[in-house]
Amino acid sequence: MTAESHVDSQRRQGLSLKARAGIVLLGFLAIAGALLFTEHRAHVLGLLIWLPLLACPLMHLFMHHGGHGHRHAEPDDQRSV
């Protein structure tokens, strides 16, 4: 069997081994996620109440401390075009 005929036979088979493995992995993760959610739904939904409280420190960190570089910007009417 030559190298060219080997490549042609692989093209005729369809998806590569990596692509098949990726599809199987995605299916496994979807099933595992669905089972985890159904079995632990009470715990997950109970934690959703705390999300706004947890968002406050993150918003403070990214919105307050992240904006220091924009203090000395020129007004729009004084910018050169």
VEXDOBA-732714 format. One record per residue: residue number from 1; residue in one letter; x, y, z of N, C-alpha, C, O in turn. Coordinates in steps of 0.02 Angstrom, whole numbers, always signed. Example, Ala and Ser with C-alpha at 12.3 -4.5 7.8 and 13.67 -1.06 7.14 Angstrom:
residues 2
+-----+--------+--------+--------+--------+--------+--------+--------+--------+--------+--------+--------+--------+--------+
| num | residu |   n_c1 |   n_c2 |   n_c3 |  ca_c1 |  ca_c2 |  ca_c3 |   c_c1 |   c_c2 |   c_c3 |   o_c1 |   o_c2 |   o_c3 |
+-----+--------+--------+--------+--------+--------+--------+--------+--------+--------+--------+--------+--------+--------+
|   1 |      A |   +660 |   -284 |   +390 |   +615 |   -225 |   +390 |   +660 |   -165 |   +390 |   +712 |   -166 |   +423 |
|   2 |      S |   +642 |   -112 |   +354 |   +684 |    -53 |   +357 |   +645 |     +2 |   +394 |   +670 |    +57 |   +402 |
+-----+--------+--------+--------+--------+--------+--------+--------+--------+--------+--------+--------+--------+--------+
***
This chain:
residues 81
+-----+--------+--------+--------+--------+--------+--------+--------+--------+--------+--------+--------+--------+--------+
| num | residu |   n_c1 |   n_c2 |   n_c3 |  ca_c1 |  ca_c2 |  ca_c3 |   c_c1 |   c_c2 |   c_c3 |   o_c1 |   o_c2 |   o_c3 |
+-----+--------+--------+--------+--------+--------+--------+--------+--------+--------+--------+--------+--------+--------+
|   1 |      M |    +43 |    -58 |     +0 |     +0 |     +0 |     +0 |    +45 |    +62 |     +0 |    +89 |    +67 |    +42 |
|   2 |      T |    +34 |   +107 |    -46 |    +75 |   +167 |    -49 |    +47 |   +220 |     -3 |     -8 |   +213 |    +23 |
|   3 |      A |    +87 |   +272 |     +8 |    +65 |   +326 |    +53 |     +5 |   +363 |    +25 |    -39 |   +384 |    +62 |
|   4 |      E |     +2 |   +370 |    -42 |    -55 |   +405 |    -73 |   -119 |   +366 |    -64 |   -171 |   +396 |    -49 |
|   5 |      S |   -118 |   +301 |    -72 |   -178 |   +261 |    -65 |   -200 |   +259 |     +9 |   -260 |   +255 |    +23 |
|   6 |      H |   -153 |   +263 |    +55 |   -170 |   +265 |   +126 |   -207 |   +330 |   +143 |   -256 |   +329 |   +179 |
|   7 |      V |   -183 |   +386 |   +115 |   -216 |   +451 |   +126 |   -285 |   +451 |    +96 |   -332 |   +476 |   +126 |
|   8 |      D |   -292 |   +422 |    +36 |   -357 |   +418 |     +3 |   -406 |   +376 |    +43 |   -465 |   +392 |    +47 |
|   9 |      S |   -382 |   +321 |    +72 |   -427 |   +279 |   +111 |   -450 |   +314 |   +175 |   -506 |   +304 |   +197 |
|  10 |      Q |   -406 |   +356 |   +204 |   -426 |   +394 |   +263 |   -478 |   +446 |   +245 |   -524 |   +458 |   +284 |
|  11 |      R |   -471 |   +478 |   +188 |   -520 |   +529 |   +168 |   -589 |   +498 |   +156 |   -640 |   +530 |   +169 |
|  12 |      R |   -590 |   +437 |   +130 |   -654 |   +404 |   +116 |   -690 |   +382 |   +180 |   -751 |   +374 |   +179 |
|  13 |      Q |   -654 |   +372 |   +234 |   -684 |   +348 |   +295 |   -725 |   +401 |   +331 |   -766 |   +384 |   +373 |
|  14 |      G |   -715 |   +464 |   +316 |   -754 |   +517 |   +348 |   -714 |   +552 |   +401 |   -659 |   +577 |   +388 |
|  15 |      L |   -741 |   +555 |   +461 |   -709 |   +592 |   +515 |   -646 |   +558 |   +540 |   -641 |   +496 |   +539 |
|  16 |      S |   -598 |   +597 |   +561 |   -536 |   +570 |   +588 |   -548 |   +544 |   +659 |   -601 |   +554 |   +688 |
|  17 |      L |   -499 |   +510 |   +685 |   -504 |   +482 |   +752 |   -511 |   +537 |   +804 |   -548 |   +530 |   +853 |
|  18 |      K |   -475 |   +593 |   +795 |   -480 |   +649 |   +842 |   -550 |   +679 |   +841 |   -577 |   +697 |   +893 |
|  19 |      A |   -579 |   +686 |   +781 |   -646 |   +714 |   +777 |   -698 |   +669 |   +811 |   -742 |   +692 |   +846 |
|  20 |      R |   -691 |   +604 |   +800 |   -736 |   +557 |   +832 |   -729 |   +559 |   +908 |   -778 |   +558 |   +945 |
|  21 |      A |   -667 |   +562 |   +931 |   -654 |   +565 |  +1003 |   -683 |   +630 |  +1032 |   -710 |   +629 |  +1088 |
|  22 |      G |   -679 |   +685 |   +995 |   -707 |   +748 |  +1018 |   -783 |   +744 |  +1024 |   -812 |   +770 |  +1072 |
|  23 |      I |   -815 |   +712 |   +976 |   -888 |   +705 |   +978 |   -908 |   +662 |  +1037 |   -957 |   +677 |  +1072 |
|  24 |      V |   -872 |   +608 |  +1048 |   -887 |   +563 |  +1105 |   -877 |   +601 |  +1171 |   -916 |   +594 |  +1217 |
|  25 |      L |   -824 |   +641 |  +1175 |   -811 |   +680 |  +1236 |   -866 |   +730 |  +1248 |   -889 |   +738 |  +1305 |
|  26 |      L |   -888 |   +765 |  +1196 |   -943 |   +813 |  +1205 |  -1007 |   +778 |  +1228 |  -1043 |   +804 |  +1270 |
|  27 |      G |  -1021 |   +721 |  +1199 |  -1080 |   +683 |  +1221 |  -1075 |   +661 |  +1293 |  -1123 |   +666 |  +1331 |
|  28 |      F |  -1016 |   +638 |  +1312 |  -1006 |   +617 |  +1382 |  -1014 |   +676 |  +1430 |  -1046 |   +670 |  +1482 |
|  29 |      L |   -985 |   +733 |  +1411 |   -991 |   +792 |  +1455 |  -1063 |   +816 |  +1460 |  -1084 |   +839 |  +1513 |
|  30 |      A |  -1100 |   +812 |  +1405 |  -1170 |   +833 |  +1407 |  -1211 |   +787 |  +1453 |  -1251 |   +811 |  +1493 |
|  31 |      I |  -1200 |   +723 |  +1447 |  -1236 |   +675 |  +1490 |  -1216 |   +684 |  +1563 |  -1259 |   +685 |  +1607 |
|  32 |      A |  -1151 |   +691 |  +1575 |  -1128 |   +700 |  +1644 |  -1155 |   +765 |  +1674 |  -1175 |   +767 |  +1732 |
|  33 |      G |  -1156 |   +819 |  +1634 |  -1183 |   +882 |  +1658 |  -1257 |   +877 |  +1674 |  -1280 |   +904 |  +1725 |
|  34 |      A |  -1295 |   +843 |  +1631 |  -1367 |   +835 |  +1644 |  -1379 |   +794 |  +1707 |  -1423 |   +811 |  +1747 |
|  35 |      L |  -1341 |   +741 |  +1716 |  -1349 |   +700 |  +1777 |  -1329 |   +739 |  +1839 |  -1363 |   +735 |  +1891 |
|  36 |      L |  -1274 |   +775 |  +1836 |  -1254 |   +815 |  +1894 |  -1306 |   +868 |  +1912 |  -1320 |   +879 |  +1970 |
|  37 |      F |  -1334 |   +900 |  +1860 |  -1384 |   +951 |  +1874 |  -1447 |   +921 |  +1905 |  -1474 |   +949 |  +1953 |
|  38 |      T |  -1471 |   +865 |  +1878 |  -1532 |   +836 |  +1905 |  -1523 |   +809 |  +1976 |  -1568 |   +813 |  +2017 |
|  39 |      E |  -1464 |   +782 |  +1989 |  -1452 |   +754 |  +2056 |  -1437 |   +808 |  +2108 |  -1452 |   +798 |  +2167 |
|  40 |      H |  -1410 |   +864 |  +2088 |  -1390 |   +916 |  +2135 |  -1426 |   +982 |  +2123 |  -1400 |  +1035 |  +2139 |
|  41 |      R |  -1485 |   +978 |  +2095 |  -1524 |  +1037 |  +2078 |  -1538 |  +1081 |  +2139 |  -1534 |  +1142 |  +2135 |
|  42 |      A |  -1555 |  +1051 |  +2195 |  -1571 |  +1090 |  +2255 |  -1510 |  +1130 |  +2278 |  -1516 |  +1187 |  +2299 |
|  43 |      H |  -1452 |  +1099 |  +2275 |  -1391 |  +1134 |  +2297 |  -1374 |  +1190 |  +2249 |  -1356 |  +1245 |  +2270 |
|  44 |      V |  -1380 |  +1177 |  +2184 |  -1362 |  +1228 |  +2134 |  -1410 |  +1287 |  +2137 |  -1388 |  +1345 |  +2138 |
|  45 |      L |  -1474 |  +1273 |  +2140 |  -1523 |  +1327 |  +2143 |  -1519 |  +1365 |  +2209 |  -1535 |  +1425 |  +2211 |
|  46 |      G |  -1499 |  +1332 |  +2262 |  -1490 |  +1366 |  +2327 |  -1432 |  +1414 |  +2325 |  -1433 |  +1465 |  +2360 |
|  47 |      L |  -1381 |  +1399 |  +2286 |  -1323 |  +1444 |  +2280 |  -1336 |  +1503 |  +2235 |  -1301 |  +1554 |  +2239 |
|  48 |      L |  -1386 |  +1499 |  +2192 |  -1401 |  +1554 |  +2146 |  -1421 |  +1618 |  +2183 |  -1413 |  +1673 |  +2158 |
|  49 |      I |  -1448 |  +1610 |  +2244 |  -1469 |  +1667 |  +2284 |  -1408 |  +1711 |  +2300 |  -1414 |  +1772 |  +2305 |
|  50 |      W |  -1350 |  +1680 |  +2309 |  -1290 |  +1716 |  +2329 |  -1252 |  +1749 |  +2272 |  -1205 |  +1786 |  +2284 |
|  51 |      L |  -1271 |  +1737 |  +2209 |  -1235 |  +1765 |  +2152 |  -1234 |  +1842 |  +2152 |  -1181 |  +1870 |  +2139 |
|  52 |      P |  -1289 |  +1877 |  +2165 |  -1284 |  +1951 |  +2167 |  -1237 |  +1976 |  +2221 |  -1201 |  +2025 |  +2211 |
|  53 |      L |  -1236 |  +1943 |  +2278 |  -1190 |  +1963 |  +2331 |  -1117 |  +1951 |  +2311 |  -1074 |  +1991 |  +2327 |
|  54 |      L |  -1104 |  +1896 |  +2277 |  -1037 |  +1882 |  +2254 |  -1016 |  +1927 |  +2196 |   -957 |  +1938 |  +2185 |
|  55 |      A |  -1065 |  +1953 |  +2159 |  -1049 |  +1997 |  +2103 |  -1025 |  +2065 |  +2126 |   -988 |  +2098 |  +2090 |
|  56 |      C |  -1044 |  +2086 |  +2185 |  -1024 |  +2153 |  +2210 |   -948 |  +2161 |  +2215 |   -923 |  +2211 |  +2189 |
|  57 |      P |   -912 |  +2116 |  +2247 |   -839 |  +2126 |  +2250 |   -806 |  +2123 |  +2181 |   -758 |  +2159 |  +2167 |
|  58 |      L |   -832 |  +2080 |  +2137 |   -804 |  +2075 |  +2070 |   -816 |  +2139 |  +2031 |   -772 |  +2163 |  +1995 |
|  59 |      M |   -876 |  +2167 |  +2036 |   -890 |  +2230 |  +2002 |   -847 |  +2285 |  +2029 |   -822 |  +2327 |  +1991 |
|  60 |      H |   -837 |  +2287 |  +2094 |   -794 |  +2338 |  +2124 |   -723 |  +2331 |  +2098 |   -691 |  +2381 |  +2080 |
|  61 |      L |   -698 |  +2271 |  +2096 |   -630 |  +2258 |  +2074 |   -620 |  +2279 |  +2001 |   -572 |  +2314 |  +1986 |
|  62 |      F |   -664 |  +2257 |  +1957 |   -653 |  +2270 |  +1886 |   -677 |  +2339 |  +1864 |   -648 |  +2366 |  +1817 |
|  63 |      M |   -727 |  +2366 |  +1895 |   -753 |  +2430 |  +1872 |   -718 |  +2489 |  +1906 |   -708 |  +2541 |  +1874 |
|  64 |      H |   -700 |  +2482 |  +1968 |   -668 |  +2538 |  +2003 |   -592 |  +2538 |  +1991 |   -564 |  +2588 |  +1969 |
|  65 |      H |   -560 |  +2483 |  +2005 |   -488 |  +2480 |  +2000 |   -464 |  +2474 |  +1928 |   -407 |  +2491 |  +1913 |
|  66 |      G |   -505 |  +2450 |  +1884 |   -485 |  +2443 |  +1814 |   -490 |  +2507 |  +1774 |   -464 |  +2509 |  +1718 |
|  67 |      G |   -521 |  +2558 |  +1800 |   -533 |  +2619 |  +1762 |   -484 |  +2675 |  +1774 |   -499 |  +2732 |  +1754 |
|  68 |      H |   -428 |  +2664 |  +1805 |   -381 |  +2718 |  +1821 |   -347 |  +2748 |  +1760 |   -326 |  +2805 |  +1762 |
|  69 |      G |   -342 |  +2711 |  +1706 |   -308 |  +2737 |  +1648 |   -349 |  +2786 |  +1608 |   -322 |  +2818 |  +1562 |
|  70 |      H |   -414 |  +2794 |  +1622 |   -458 |  +2837 |  +1582 |   -473 |  +2904 |  +1615 |   -517 |  +2940 |  +1591 |
|  71 |      R |   -439 |  +2922 |  +1668 |   -454 |  +2984 |  +1703 |   -433 |  +3046 |  +1665 |   -469 |  +3097 |  +1667 |
|  72 |      H |   -378 |  +3044 |  +1630 |   -350 |  +3104 |  +1599 |   -365 |  +3107 |  +1525 |   -325 |  +3136 |  +1487 |
|  73 |      A |   -420 |  +3080 |  +1503 |   -438 |  +3082 |  +1433 |   -464 |  +3152 |  +1415 |   -495 |  +3185 |  +1456 |
|  74 |      E |   -451 |  +3173 |  +1353 |   -474 |  +3238 |  +1330 |   -549 |  +3235 |  +1314 |   -574 |  +3182 |  +1296 |
|  75 |      P |   -584 |  +3291 |  +1320 |   -654 |  +3292 |  +1298 |   -657 |  +3280 |  +1223 |   -608 |  +3290 |  +1187 |
|  76 |      D |   -716 |  +3259 |  +1199 |   -724 |  +3242 |  +1129 |   -713 |  +3302 |  +1082 |   -688 |  +3293 |  +1027 |
|  77 |      D |   -732 |  +3362 |  +1103 |   -727 |  +3419 |  +1058 |   -655 |  +3444 |  +1051 |   -642 |  +3483 |  +1005 |
|  78 |      Q |   -608 |  +3425 |  +1092 |   -540 |  +3449 |  +1087 |   -493 |  +3399 |  +1053 |   -434 |  +3414 |  +1043 |
|  79 |      R |   -517 |  +3340 |  +1035 |   -475 |  +3291 |  +1003 |   -461 |  +3310 |   +931 |   -504 |  +3338 |   +896 |
|  80 |      S |   -401 |  +3296 |   +908 |   -385 |  +3309 |   +838 |   -409 |  +3251 |   +795 |   -408 |  +3193 |   +817 |
|  81 |      V |   -431 |  +3266 |   +735 |   -458 |  +3215 |   +691 |   -406 |  +3186 |   +647 |   -420 |  +3143 |   +606 |
+-----+--------+--------+--------+--------+--------+--------+--------+--------+--------+--------+--------+--------+--------+
***
